Amino acid sequence: MITFKHFFEKTVIGLIEEMDIAGVGKVKVKIDSGNGAYNVLHGEDITIQGSKVSFTTINGKRLIKDIHDSISINVGAGHVEERPVVSFRIKFAGTEFDNVSFSIGDRSNNEYKVLVGKDFIKQLDALIDVNSRGIAGDQIEVDYTN
């Protein structure tokens, strides 16, 4: 049974939040509870050599990362894209996380270059307030005793 206390002790995040990704910097991210795959980080000029991938990402930064997995993504119209998966250390909602997985995909046509999926949202044990932005670090107090 879920109590009101359990419900109100969860982290609340907005639809758009800020995340600090090691090697990339602070970026606006879109929270996507419908994304059951890995988080996604924008990458262009992706080159895979053995167990490493190099790519250009946000603000023109060129990164080289170890690949720890790959994923096939149906990007629409029957087109399947194979993406490398890498890990980053990140800071989100005032907490640091190590080894957070991101697939690398071309999001140049998307407003938000980072997409946060439901696996990371589960790790946060968070609720999403779709009407809010940038609230992940805020302290929200609710009196649920009355």
DSSP file with accessible surface (Angstrom, degrees, kcal/mol):
  #  RESIDUE AA STRUCTURE BP1 BP2  ACC     N-H-->O    O-->H-N    N-H-->O    O-->H-N    TCO  KAPPA ALPHA  PHI   PSI    X-CA   Y-CA   Z-CA
    1    1 A M              0   0  219      0, 0.0     2,-0.5     0, 0.0     0, 0.0   0.000 360.0 360.0 360.0 133.3    0.0    0.0    0.0
    2    2 A I        -     0   0  128      4,-0.0     2,-0.2     3,-0.0     3,-0.0  -0.842 360.0-154.2 -95.8 126.5    1.3    3.5   -0.9
    3    3 A T     >  -     0   0   75     -2,-0.5     4,-2.0     1,-0.1     5,-0.1  -0.541  28.2-112.9 -94.3 164.0    0.7    6.1    1.7
    4    4 A F  H  > S+     0   0  155      1,-0.2     4,-2.5     2,-0.2     5,-0.2   0.884 119.2  58.6 -60.9 -36.0    0.5    9.9    1.2
    5    5 A K  H  > S+     0   0  105      1,-0.2     4,-1.1     2,-0.2    -1,-0.2   0.942 105.1  48.7 -59.9 -46.0    3.7   10.2    3.1
    6    6 A H  H >4 S+     0   0   78      1,-0.2     3,-0.5     2,-0.2    -1,-0.2   0.924 111.7  50.5 -58.7 -43.5    5.5    8.0    0.5
    7    7 A F  H >< S+     0   0   93     -4,-2.0     3,-1.0     1,-0.2    -2,-0.2   0.928 112.4  45.2 -61.7 -44.5    4.0   10.0   -2.3
    8    8 A F  H 3< S+     0   0   80     -4,-2.5    -1,-0.2     1,-0.2    -2,-0.2   0.590 101.4  66.3 -83.4  -7.3    5.1   13.4   -0.9
    9    9 A E  T << S+     0   0  119     -4,-1.1    -1,-0.2    -3,-0.5    -2,-0.2   0.399  81.7 104.6 -91.4   4.8    8.6   12.3    0.0
   10   10 A K  S <  S-     0   0   43     -3,-1.0     2,-0.2    -4,-0.2   116,-0.2  -0.490  81.1-104.5 -81.9 154.2    9.6   11.8   -3.7
   11   11 A T  E     -a  126   0A  57    114,-1.0   116,-2.9   113,-0.4     2,-0.5  -0.579  33.2-146.4 -71.4 138.3   11.7   14.2   -5.6
   12   12 A V  E     -a  127   0A  44     -2,-0.2     2,-0.3   126,-0.2   116,-0.2  -0.948  19.0-177.2-111.4 128.1    9.7   16.4   -8.0
   13   13 A I  E     -a  128   0A   0    114,-2.9   116,-3.1    -2,-0.5   119,-0.2  -0.903  19.4-125.3-123.1 153.8   11.2   17.4  -11.3
   14   14 A G  E     -a  129   0A   0     -2,-0.3   119,-0.2   114,-0.2   116,-0.2  -0.328  31.4-103.4 -87.9 175.5   10.0   19.5  -14.1
   15   15 A L  E    S+     0   0A  52    117,-2.2    16,-2.9   114,-0.8     2,-0.5   0.848 113.7  37.5 -67.7 -33.7    9.7   18.7  -17.8
   16   16 A I  E    S+aB 133  30A   9    116,-0.7   118,-3.0    14,-0.2     2,-0.3  -0.985  78.3 161.7-121.7 127.1   12.8   20.7  -18.5
   17   17 A E  E     - B   0  29A   7     12,-2.1    12,-3.3    -2,-0.5     2,-0.4  -0.804  36.5-107.0-134.7 175.3   15.7   20.6  -16.1
   18   18 A E  E     - B   0  28A  90     -2,-0.3    75,-0.5    10,-0.2     2,-0.4  -0.896  30.6-176.2-109.7 138.7   19.4   21.4  -15.9
   19   19 A M  E     -CB  92  27A   0      8,-2.6     8,-2.7    -2,-0.4     2,-0.7  -0.994  19.9-143.1-132.6 140.0   22.0   18.7  -15.8
   20   20 A D  E     -CB  91  26A  57     71,-2.6    71,-2.3    -2,-0.4     2,-0.5  -0.919  20.8-167.6-104.1 112.8   25.8   19.0  -15.4
   21   21 A I  E >>  -CB  90  25A   0      4,-2.4     4,-3.2    -2,-0.7     3,-2.3  -0.902  27.5-112.8-106.5 123.4   27.5   16.4  -17.5
   22   22 A A  T 34 S+     0   0   29     67,-2.9    67,-0.1    -2,-0.5    -1,-0.0  -0.287 102.9  11.6 -55.8 128.6   31.2   15.8  -16.9
   23   23 A G  T 34 S+     0   0   53      1,-0.1    -1,-0.3    65,-0.1    65,-0.0   0.232 130.0  56.7  87.6 -14.7   33.2   16.9  -20.0
   24   24 A V  T <4 S-     0   0    0     -3,-2.3     2,-0.2     1,-0.1    -2,-0.2   0.738  92.3-144.2-112.4 -47.6   30.1   18.6  -21.5
   25   25 A G  E  <  -B   21   0A  22     -4,-3.2    -4,-2.4     2,-0.1     2,-0.4  -0.660  45.7 -19.0 110.7-167.6   29.0   21.1  -18.9
   26   26 A K  E     +B   20   0A 136     -6,-0.3     2,-0.3    -2,-0.2    -6,-0.2  -0.642  68.4 169.4 -81.1 128.9   25.6   22.4  -17.8
   27   27 A V  E     -B   19   0A  15     -8,-2.7    -8,-2.6    -2,-0.4     2,-0.4  -0.969  38.3-111.3-138.8 151.8   22.8   21.7  -20.3
   28   28 A K  E     -B   18   0A 117     -2,-0.3    86,-0.5   -10,-0.2    85,-0.4  -0.696  40.1-165.2 -79.0 133.6   19.0   21.9  -20.4
   29   29 A V  E     -B   17   0A   0    -12,-3.3   -12,-2.1    -2,-0.4     2,-0.5  -0.902  16.6-132.1-122.8 151.1   17.6   18.4  -20.6
   30   30 A K  E     -Bd  16 115A  87     84,-2.4    86,-2.9    -2,-0.3     2,-0.5  -0.898  19.2-136.3-102.6 129.9   14.1   17.2  -21.5
   31   31 A I  E     - d   0 116A   4    -16,-2.9     2,-0.4    -2,-0.5    86,-0.2  -0.737  23.9-177.3 -85.3 126.9   12.5   14.6  -19.2
   32   32 A D    >   +     0   0   54     84,-3.0     3,-1.8    -2,-0.5    86,-0.5  -0.807  16.6 179.2-133.1  92.5   10.9   11.9  -21.2
   33   33 A S  T 3  S+     0   0   74     -2,-0.4    -1,-0.1     1,-0.3    85,-0.1   0.644  83.8  63.9 -69.5 -10.5    9.1    9.2  -19.2
   34   34 A G  T 3  S+     0   0   64      1,-0.1     2,-1.0    83,-0.0    -1,-0.3   0.558  78.7  95.1 -87.0  -8.0    8.1    7.5  -22.5
   35   35 A N    <   +     0   0   20     -3,-1.8    83,-2.2    81,-0.2    84,-0.4  -0.728  46.3 173.6 -87.4 101.5   11.7    6.8  -23.3
   36   36 A G        +     0   0   44     -2,-1.0    -1,-0.2    81,-0.2     3,-0.1   0.471  59.1  72.0 -87.4  -1.8   12.3    3.3  -22.1
   37   37 A A  S    S-     0   0   25      1,-0.3    82,-0.5    -3,-0.1     3,-0.1  -0.074 100.5 -53.6 -93.3-160.6   15.8    3.1  -23.5
   38   38 A Y        -     0   0   60      1,-0.1    -1,-0.3    81,-0.1    64,-0.2  -0.279  64.0 -89.1 -69.7 162.0   19.0    4.9  -22.4
   39   39 A N  E     -e  102   0A  10     62,-0.9    64,-3.4    78,-0.1     2,-0.4  -0.302  49.4-130.8 -57.6 158.7   19.2    8.6  -21.8
   40   40 A V  E     -eF 103 115A   7     75,-2.6    75,-2.4    62,-0.3     2,-0.4  -0.974  20.7-169.4-125.7 132.7   20.3   10.3  -25.1
   41   41 A L  E     -eF 104 114A   0     62,-2.6    64,-1.9    -2,-0.4    73,-0.2  -0.966  33.4-108.5-116.4 134.8   23.1   12.8  -25.6
   42   42 A H  E     +e  105   0A   7     71,-1.9    16,-0.4    -2,-0.4     2,-0.3  -0.345  44.9 170.0 -60.9 135.3   23.5   14.7  -28.9
   43   43 A G        -     0   0    0     62,-1.6     2,-0.3    14,-0.1    14,-0.2  -0.984  12.6-177.6-149.8 139.1   26.4   13.6  -31.0
   44   44 A E  E     +I   56   0B  78     12,-2.6    12,-2.8    -2,-0.3     3,-0.2  -0.874  68.7  30.6-126.1 166.3   27.6   14.3  -34.6
   45   45 A D  E    S-     0   0B 117     -2,-0.3     2,-0.4    10,-0.2    -1,-0.2   0.933  80.8-169.6  49.6  50.5   30.5   13.0  -36.6
   46   46 A I  E     -     0   0B  66     -3,-0.2     2,-0.4     9,-0.1     9,-0.2  -0.591   9.5-177.9 -79.1 124.7   30.3    9.7  -34.6
   47   47 A T  E     -I   54   0B  61      7,-2.8     7,-2.8    -2,-0.4     2,-0.5  -0.992  10.5-159.3-126.6 124.9   33.4    7.5  -35.2
   48   48 A I  E     +I   53   0B  96     -2,-0.4     2,-0.4     5,-0.2     5,-0.2  -0.902  12.6 175.0-106.2 127.1   33.7    4.1  -33.6
   49   49 A Q  E >   -I   52   0B 149      3,-2.6     3,-1.8    -2,-0.5     2,-0.3  -0.917  62.6 -58.0-131.7 104.4   37.1    2.5  -33.3
   50   50 A G  T 3  S-     0   0   75     -2,-0.4    -1,-0.0     1,-0.3     0, 0.0  -0.427 121.5 -12.5  64.2-121.8   37.2   -0.8  -31.4
   51   51 A S  T 3  S+     0   0   79     -2,-0.3    16,-3.0    -3,-0.1     2,-0.3   0.211 124.1  80.2 -97.7  15.3   35.8   -0.2  -27.9
   52   52 A K  E <   -IJ  49  66B  93     -3,-1.8    -3,-2.6    14,-0.3     2,-0.4  -0.902  56.9-161.3-123.1 151.3   35.9    3.7  -28.2
   53   53 A V  E     -IJ  48  65B   0     12,-2.7    12,-2.7    -2,-0.3     2,-0.4  -0.991   2.6-163.4-128.5 137.8   33.7    6.2  -29.8
   54   54 A S  E     +IJ  47  64B  20     -7,-2.8    -7,-2.8    -2,-0.4     2,-0.3  -0.950  21.5 155.6-117.1 144.6   34.5    9.8  -30.7
   55   55 A F  E     - J   0  63B   0      8,-2.1     8,-2.9    -2,-0.4     2,-0.5  -0.989  41.6-115.9-161.0 157.5   31.9   12.4  -31.4
   56   56 A T  E     +IJ  44  62B  27    -12,-2.8   -12,-2.6    -2,-0.3     6,-0.2  -0.883  43.4 169.9 -99.4 132.5   31.2   16.1  -31.4
   57   57 A T    >   -     0   0    4      4,-3.2     3,-1.4    -2,-0.5     4,-0.3  -0.350  39.6 -14.5-125.2-154.5   28.5   17.1  -29.0
   58   58 A I  G >  S+     0   0   21    -16,-0.4     3,-1.4     1,-0.3    -1,-0.3  -0.109 127.5  11.4 -53.5 139.5   27.0   20.2  -27.4
   59   59 A N  G 3  S-     0   0  131      1,-0.3    -1,-0.3    -3,-0.1    -2,-0.0   0.738 127.9 -72.9  61.2  24.9   28.9   23.5  -27.9
   60   60 A G  G <  S+     0   0   56     -3,-1.4     2,-0.3     1,-0.2    -1,-0.3   0.634  84.1 159.5  71.4  13.8   31.2   21.8  -30.4
   61   61 A K    <   -     0   0   84     -3,-1.4    -4,-3.2    -4,-0.3     2,-0.5  -0.527  32.2-145.0 -74.0 133.0   33.0   19.7  -27.8
   62   62 A R  E     -J   56   0B 115     -2,-0.3     2,-0.3    -6,-0.2    -6,-0.2  -0.874  22.9-176.0-100.6 125.0   34.8   16.7  -29.2
   63   63 A L  E     -J   55   0B  27     -8,-2.9    -8,-2.1    -2,-0.5     2,-0.4  -0.906  21.4-157.4-122.7 151.3   34.8   13.7  -26.8
   64   64 A I  E     +J   54   0B 120     -2,-0.3     2,-0.3   -10,-0.2   -10,-0.2  -0.999  26.2 171.7-124.6 124.2   36.3   10.2  -26.8
   65   65 A K  E     -J   53   0B  55    -12,-2.7   -12,-2.7    -2,-0.4     2,-0.3  -0.947  36.5-106.1-133.2 153.8   34.6    7.7  -24.6
   66   66 A D  E     -J   52   0B  96     -2,-0.3     2,-0.5   -14,-0.2    21,-0.5  -0.597  35.2-129.9 -73.3 137.7   34.7    4.0  -23.9
   67   67 A I        +     0   0   41    -16,-3.0    19,-0.2    -2,-0.3     3,-0.1  -0.769  30.5 172.1 -88.3 129.1   31.7    2.1  -25.3
   68   68 A H        -     0   0   91     17,-2.7     2,-0.3    -2,-0.5    18,-0.2   0.505  65.9  -9.1-115.0  -4.5   30.0   -0.1  -22.7
   69   69 A D  E     -G   85   0A  68     16,-1.2    16,-2.7     2,-0.0     2,-0.3  -0.964  58.4-138.2-169.0 175.2   26.9   -1.2  -24.7
   70   70 A S  E     -G   84   0A  59     -2,-0.3     2,-0.3    14,-0.3    12,-0.0  -0.964  13.7-160.6-142.8 160.5   25.0   -0.5  -27.9
   71   71 A I  E     -G   83   0A  35     12,-2.2    12,-3.2    -2,-0.3     2,-0.6  -0.998  16.8-133.7-144.7 143.0   21.3   -0.2  -28.7
   72   72 A S  E     -G   82   0A  72     -2,-0.3     2,-0.5    10,-0.2    10,-0.2  -0.883  27.3-167.0 -96.4 124.6   19.1   -0.4  -31.8
   73   73 A I  E     -G   81   0A  32      8,-3.1     8,-3.1    -2,-0.6     2,-1.0  -0.952  20.3-139.1-117.2 128.3   16.6    2.5  -31.9
   74   74 A N  E     -G   80   0A 112     -2,-0.5     6,-0.2     6,-0.2     3,-0.1  -0.763  22.1-177.3 -82.4 106.9   13.6    2.7  -34.2
   75   75 A V  E     -     0   0A  65      4,-2.3    -1,-0.1    -2,-1.0     5,-0.1   0.318  50.7 -82.2 -92.9   9.0   13.8    6.4  -35.2
   76   76 A G  E >  S+G   79   0A  34      3,-0.5     3,-2.2     0, 0.0    -1,-0.3  -0.162 104.6  54.1 111.4 156.4   10.6    6.2  -37.3
   77   77 A A  T 3  S-     0   0  118      1,-0.3     3,-0.1    -3,-0.1    -2,-0.0   0.808 127.7 -62.4  54.1  32.1    9.5    5.2  -40.8
   78   78 A G  T 3  S+     0   0   66      1,-0.2     2,-0.5    -4,-0.0    -1,-0.3   0.540 100.1 138.8  76.3   5.5   11.0    1.8  -40.3
   79   79 A H  E <   -G   76   0A 108     -3,-2.2    -4,-2.3     2,-0.0    -3,-0.5  -0.747  35.8-162.5 -88.9 123.9   14.5    3.2  -40.0
   80   80 A V  E     -G   74   0A  85     -2,-0.5     2,-0.5    -6,-0.2    -6,-0.2  -0.905   1.5-160.9-108.6 133.9   16.6    1.6  -37.2
   81   81 A E  E     -G   73   0A  53     -8,-3.1    -8,-3.1    -2,-0.4     2,-0.6  -0.948  10.8-143.1-117.2 129.4   19.7    3.3  -35.9
   82   82 A E  E     -G   72   0A 115     -2,-0.5   -10,-0.2   -10,-0.2    -2,-0.0  -0.829  25.8-171.3 -91.3 123.7   22.5    1.5  -34.0
   83   83 A R  E     -G   71   0A  27    -12,-3.2   -12,-2.2    -2,-0.6     2,-0.1  -0.949  20.9-126.6-121.0 139.4   23.9    3.8  -31.3
   84   84 A P  E     -G   70   0A   6      0, 0.0    20,-2.1     0, 0.0     2,-0.5  -0.470  22.7-142.0 -74.2 151.4   26.9    3.4  -29.0
   85   85 A V  E     +GH  69 103A   0    -16,-2.7   -17,-2.7    18,-0.2   -16,-1.2  -0.978  24.4 172.8-118.8 129.3   26.2    3.7  -25.2
   86   86 A V  E     - H   0 102A   0     16,-2.6    16,-2.7    -2,-0.5     2,-0.4  -0.805  25.0-118.9-128.0 169.5   28.7    5.4  -23.0
   87   87 A S  E     - H   0 101A  27    -21,-0.5     2,-0.3    -2,-0.3    14,-0.2  -0.881  24.5-177.4-115.6 147.0   28.8    6.5  -19.3
   88   88 A F  E     - H   0 100A   5     12,-2.0    12,-2.7    -2,-0.4     2,-0.5  -0.964  28.9-123.2-133.7 154.3   29.2    9.9  -17.8
   89   89 A R  E     +     0   0A 128     -2,-0.3   -67,-2.9     9,-0.2     2,-0.3  -0.833  44.4 179.4 -90.0 132.1   29.4   11.4  -14.3
   90   90 A I  E     -CH  21  97A   1      7,-2.7     7,-2.9    -2,-0.5     2,-0.4  -0.903  29.9-141.8-132.7 163.8   26.6   13.8  -13.9
   91   91 A K  E     +CH  20  96A  97    -71,-2.3   -71,-2.6    -2,-0.3     2,-0.3  -0.999  29.5 165.2-124.8 127.7   25.1   16.2  -11.3
   92   92 A F  E >   -CH  19  95A   2      3,-2.8     3,-1.9    -2,-0.4   -73,-0.1  -0.989  63.9  -4.8-145.7 132.4   21.4   16.5  -11.2
   93   93 A A  T 3  S-     0   0   30    -75,-0.5     3,-0.1    -2,-0.3    -1,-0.1   0.859 129.4 -54.9  54.7  37.2   19.0   18.0   -8.6
   94   94 A G  T 3  S+     0   0   63      1,-0.2     2,-0.4     0, 0.0    -1,-0.3   0.503 118.2 105.1  80.0   4.5   22.0   18.6   -6.3
   95   95 A T  E <   - H   0  92A  76     -3,-1.9    -3,-2.8     2,-0.0     2,-0.4  -0.938  63.0-135.3-122.5 140.4   23.2   15.0   -6.4
   96   96 A E  E     - H   0  91A 117     -2,-0.4     2,-0.4    -5,-0.2    -5,-0.2  -0.756  19.5-169.1 -93.6 141.1   26.2   13.5   -8.2
   97   97 A F  E     - H   0  90A  31     -7,-2.9    -7,-2.7    -2,-0.4     3,-0.3  -0.994   7.9-149.3-129.7 134.3   25.8   10.2  -10.0
   98   98 A D  E    S+     0   0A 111     -2,-0.4    -9,-0.2    -9,-0.2   -10,-0.0  -0.730  73.4  13.5 -99.2 153.6   28.6    8.1  -11.5
   99   99 A N  E    S+     0   0A 127     -2,-0.3     2,-0.5     1,-0.2    -1,-0.2   0.879  72.6 173.2  53.9  48.0   28.3    5.8  -14.6
  100  100 A V  E     - H   0  88A   7    -12,-2.7   -12,-2.0    -3,-0.3     2,-0.3  -0.771  29.1-127.6 -87.2 126.4   25.1    7.2  -15.9
  101  101 A S  E     + H   0  87A  29     -2,-0.5   -62,-0.9   -14,-0.2     2,-0.4  -0.555  30.4 175.4 -82.9 138.3   24.5    5.6  -19.4
  102  102 A F  E     -eH  39  86A   0    -16,-2.7   -16,-2.6    -2,-0.3     2,-0.3  -0.998  23.5-140.4-136.3 133.1   23.7    7.7  -22.5
  103  103 A S  E     -eH  40  85A   1    -64,-3.4   -62,-2.6    -2,-0.4     2,-0.6  -0.652  25.8-127.3 -82.8 153.2   23.3    6.5  -26.0
  104  104 A I  E     +e   41   0A   1    -20,-2.1     2,-0.3    -2,-0.3   -62,-0.2  -0.919  42.8 153.9-107.0 118.0   24.9    8.9  -28.5
  105  105 A G  E     -e   42   0A   1    -64,-1.9   -62,-1.6    -2,-0.6     2,-0.8  -0.973  51.1 -94.4-143.4 156.2   22.5   10.0  -31.3
  106  106 A D        +     0   0   83     -2,-0.3     3,-0.2   -64,-0.2   -62,-0.1  -0.605  44.7 161.4 -75.4 108.2   22.1   13.0  -33.6
  107  107 A R    >   +     0   0   28     -2,-0.8     3,-2.1     1,-0.1    -1,-0.1  -0.029  31.2 124.3-113.3  28.6   19.7   15.4  -32.0
  108  108 A S  T 3  S+     0   0   45      1,-0.3    -1,-0.1   -65,-0.2     5,-0.1   0.786  75.4  51.0 -63.3 -24.1   20.7   18.4  -34.1
  109  109 A N  T 3  S+     0   0  157     -3,-0.2     2,-0.4     3,-0.0    -1,-0.3   0.375  97.4  87.6 -91.5   3.3   17.0   18.9  -35.2
  110  110 A N  S <  S-     0   0   66     -3,-2.1    -3,-0.1     1,-0.1     0, 0.0  -0.829  74.3-137.7-104.7 143.6   15.8   18.8  -31.5
  111  111 A E  S    S+     0   0  156     -2,-0.4     2,-0.6     1,-0.1    -1,-0.1   0.906  96.0  51.3 -62.7 -42.0   15.5   21.8  -29.3
  112  112 A Y        -     0   0   31      1,-0.1    -1,-0.1    -3,-0.1   -83,-0.1  -0.873  68.9-161.1-103.9 125.0   16.9   19.8  -26.3
  113  113 A K  S    S+     0   0   59     -2,-0.6   -71,-1.9   -85,-0.4     2,-0.4   0.523  76.3  56.5 -84.5  -6.2   20.1   18.0  -27.0
  114  114 A V  E     - F   0  41A   0    -86,-0.5   -84,-2.4   -73,-0.2     2,-0.5  -0.995  63.7-166.5-128.9 133.0   19.8   15.7  -24.0
  115  115 A L  E     -dF  30  40A  19    -75,-2.4   -75,-2.6    -2,-0.4     2,-0.5  -0.975  10.0-151.6-118.1 127.1   16.8   13.4  -23.3
  116  116 A V  E     -d   31   0A   0    -86,-2.9   -84,-3.0    -2,-0.5   -81,-0.2  -0.896  18.2-151.0-102.1 124.2   16.4   11.8  -19.9
  117  117 A G    >>  -     0   0    0     -2,-0.5     4,-1.8   -86,-0.2     3,-0.5  -0.322  27.7 -97.8 -94.6 175.8   14.7    8.4  -19.9
  118  118 A K  H 3> S+     0   0   88    -83,-2.2     4,-2.7   -86,-0.5     5,-0.2   0.757 114.4  64.6 -69.0 -24.9   12.5    6.6  -17.4
  119  119 A D  H 3> S+     0   0   87    -82,-0.5     4,-1.8   -84,-0.4    -1,-0.2   0.931 108.0  41.9 -63.5 -41.8   15.3    4.4  -16.1
  120  120 A F  H <> S+     0   0    4     -3,-0.5     4,-2.0     2,-0.2    -2,-0.2   0.894 112.2  54.7 -70.9 -36.3   17.1    7.4  -14.7
  121  121 A I  H  X>S+     0   0   14     -4,-1.8     5,-1.7     1,-0.2     4,-0.9   0.919 108.4  49.9 -61.6 -40.2   13.8    8.9  -13.5
  122  122 A K  H ><5S+     0   0  140     -4,-2.7     3,-0.7     1,-0.2    -1,-0.2   0.904 106.7  54.8 -63.0 -41.0   13.2    5.6  -11.6
  123  123 A Q  H 3<5S+     0   0  118     -4,-1.8    -1,-0.2     1,-0.3    -2,-0.2   0.879 109.7  47.2 -60.5 -36.0   16.7    5.9  -10.1
  124  124 A L  H 3<5S-     0   0   21     -4,-2.0  -113,-0.4    -5,-0.1    -1,-0.3   0.685 103.0-136.6 -73.4 -20.6   15.8    9.3   -8.8
  125  125 A D  T <<5 +     0   0   81     -4,-0.9  -114,-1.0    -3,-0.7     2,-0.3   0.952  52.3 161.8  56.5  51.2   12.5    8.0   -7.5
  126  126 A A  E   < -a   11   0A  16     -5,-1.7     2,-0.3  -116,-0.2  -114,-0.2  -0.692  43.3-143.9-110.5 154.3   11.0   11.1   -8.9
  127  127 A L  E     -a   12   0A  53   -116,-2.9  -114,-2.9    -2,-0.3     2,-0.5  -0.869  24.2-130.9-105.8 148.6    7.6   12.5  -10.0
  128  128 A I  E     -a   13   0A  50     -2,-0.3     2,-0.8  -116,-0.2  -114,-0.2  -0.889  10.5-161.5-107.2 125.3    7.4   14.7  -13.0
  129  129 A D  E >   -a   14   0A  58   -116,-3.1     3,-1.9    -2,-0.5  -114,-0.8  -0.888   7.4-167.0-100.0 100.5    5.4   18.0  -12.9
  130  130 A V  E 3  S+     0   0A  91     -2,-0.8    -1,-0.1     1,-0.3  -116,-0.1   0.649  83.2  59.7 -68.4 -12.6    4.9   18.6  -16.6
  131  131 A N  E 3  S+     0   0A 152     -3,-0.1     2,-0.3  -116,-0.0    -1,-0.3   0.453  99.4  72.2 -91.0  -0.9    3.8   22.2  -15.9
  132  132 A S  E <   -     0   0A  29     -3,-1.9  -117,-2.2  -119,-0.2  -116,-0.7  -0.800  57.0-164.5-119.1 159.0    7.1   23.1  -14.3
  133  133 A R  E    S+a   16   0A 158     -2,-0.3  -116,-0.2  -119,-0.2    -3,-0.0  -0.996  70.4   6.9-137.6 140.4   10.7   23.8  -15.4
  134  134 A G  S    S+     0   0   42   -118,-3.0     3,-0.1    -2,-0.3  -117,-0.1   0.825  82.6 121.4  64.8  37.1   13.9   23.9  -13.4
  135  135 A I    >   +     0   0   22   -119,-0.2     3,-1.8     1,-0.1  -123,-0.2   0.441  34.4 103.8-108.6  -0.1   12.5   22.8  -10.0
  136  136 A A  T 3  S+     0   0   11      1,-0.3  -124,-0.1  -125,-0.1    -1,-0.1   0.811  86.5  42.8 -58.1 -31.7   14.6   19.7   -9.4
  137  137 A G  T 3  S+     0   0   59     -3,-0.1    -1,-0.3     2,-0.1     2,-0.1   0.524  92.6 107.8 -92.1  -4.1   16.9   21.4   -6.9
  138  138 A D    <   -     0   0   97     -3,-1.8     2,-0.6  -126,-0.2  -126,-0.2  -0.440  69.9-126.6 -75.4 146.6   14.0   23.2   -5.1
  139  139 A Q        -     0   0  175     -2,-0.1     2,-0.5  -128,-0.1    -2,-0.1  -0.830  27.5-170.7 -90.0 121.6   12.9   22.2   -1.6
  140  140 A I        -     0   0   92     -2,-0.6     2,-0.5     2,-0.0  -128,-0.0  -0.967   2.1-164.2-115.6 122.2    9.1   21.6   -1.7
  141  141 A E        -     0   0  176     -2,-0.5     2,-0.4     2,-0.0    -2,-0.0  -0.907   6.3-175.7-111.3 135.1    7.4   21.0    1.6
  142  142 A V        -     0   0   66     -2,-0.5     2,-0.9  -134,-0.1    -2,-0.0  -0.995  21.6-141.3-128.8 131.3    4.0   19.6    1.9
  143  143 A D        +     0   0  104     -2,-0.4     3,-0.3     1,-0.1    -2,-0.0  -0.829  29.8 165.0 -91.7 105.4    2.0   19.2    5.1
  144  144 A Y        +     0   0   85     -2,-0.9    -1,-0.1     1,-0.2  -139,-0.1   0.192  53.1  88.5-106.0  15.5    0.2   15.9    4.7
  145  145 A T              0   0  109   -140,-0.0    -1,-0.2    -3,-0.0    -2,-0.0   0.650 360.0 360.0 -86.9 -17.7   -0.7   15.4    8.3
  146  146 A N              0   0  175     -3,-0.3    -3,-0.0     0, 0.0     0, 0.0  -0.632 360.0 360.0 -92.5 360.0   -4.1   17.3    8.1
